[in-house]
């Protein structure tokens, strides 16, 4: 009798977990904001796995198959980015910056200056893939955040 009772309790627990999972994950319609959050998380995971690949010994990296996992996250991020770009929720934008400091002579120092400008002036605004070539800044951000980011980059 005790064995039967234990089986019933375990089965009820498993069914409850399946029901919670189904209601939580399958009940939500996916909108652009949830896709955007998943895209950010996939990009962050890709970076973390890339760092772990460089930090840990080769044997451990191969054993845990970190390279394959990194590739899967990168592919997932790329697919989500394409979908978000197609829907217009995010945009690839570029700005010509004319007021960089005179000490920003190479690409690295320009990137550091632009990143510092963005971090100082923007709180709670996400951007991704910031790159600087000469005085041209290109980045990926939400379309609604574009005016704020533009102002932050252009102001000295």
N, C-alpha and C positions, 0 to 999 in steps of 0.2 A: 504494500500500500504506500509506504514512504517513497519507494522508487517511482511509482506512478505519479505521485504528487509532485516530486521533484521534476519529472519530465514535463508535466503540465505547466509548472511555474517557469521553466526555461523556455518552453514553446511560447507562452504568453509574453515573456520578455522580448524574445526575438520578433514576434509579431508586432509588439508595440514599437520597437526600434524601426522596423520596416515602415510602419504607418507614419511615424514621425518623419522619417527620411522622405517618404513619398509626398507628404503634405508640405514639407519645407522646401525641397528642391524641385519637385515637379509642379507644385502649385503656383510658383512665381512665374509670371511672364517675363521674359528677358527683354529689357529695354536697353537703350544706348548707355545709360549710366552704369548699369551692372556690367555690360560688356567693357566699358571703359575701366572700371575697377579691376576686372579680371585681366585686362590688357596690362595695366600697371603692375599687378601682382606677378604676371608671367615675366615681364621685363625684369623686375627685381629678383625673381627666382633665378632667371638666366644669369644675372650678374653674380649672385651669391654662389651659384654652382661653378661659374668660371673662376672665381676667387678660390673656391675650395679645391678645384682641379690643380691650381698652381701651388697651393699651400701643402697639400697632403702628398705622401709618397705615391709613386706611379702604381705600385702594386695595389694599394688601397683604392686608388681611383679606378683602376680596371675592375677590381673586385666589386665595387659599389656601382660600377657602370655610370659614372658621373657624366662622361662625355655624351652618352646617348640621352641621358635625362636632360642635359643642357640643350641638346639639339631639339628635343621634343618641346621644351618650354619656349625656345626661340621660334619654332614653327607655329606654335599656338599663338604667341604674341604677334607674329607676322600676319596670321589669318585674321585675328581680332582687329589689328590695325587696318588691314584692307577693308574690312566690313565697316569700321568706324569712319574711315575716310570716305567710303562710298555713301554713307548716310549723311555725311556733313557734320557729324558730331565733333570730330577733331579735324585739324587742318595742319598742313605743313606750311609754315610761313617763314618769310625771310625779311630782315630789316637791314637797311644800310645805316650803320652807326658812324656819325661824323665827329663825335665828341669823345673819342677814346683818349686816355691820358698819353702823354708823350713817352712814358715808361713802357707802354704796351707796344713793344716792337715786333714780337714774333707771335705765332699762332697760340702758343701756350699761355703767354701772359695776357693776350686779348681774351682768351676763353676764361681765364681766372677772373679778370675784371668784369666781364659780362655776367658770369655766374654769381659773383659777389653782389652786383647790382640787383640781380633777380632775387637773391636770397634776402637782401636787406629790405627790399620794397614790397615783396609779395609774401603774404602769410596765407596758407591754405589754398594756394593756386598751384596746381601740378603742371609741370612741363616735362618734356622728354626729348632726348636726342639733340641737345644743344650743341651746335657746331659753329666754328668761326673760321672764315676764310677771308683774309685781308680785312676789310671792314664790314663784311657781309655776315650777319648772324642768321642761321637757320635753326628752327626748332619745331617740335610737334607739340601742340597744345589743344585744349578744347576751344572750339570756335568762340564760345561766350567769354573766355578768358583772354582772347587775343588783344583787345584794346588795353587791358591792364598790363599785360606783358610788354606790349609795344611802348607804353608810357614808361615802364620801369627800365627798359633797355635804353631808351633814348635820353632819359634824364641823367645828368652827370652825378 
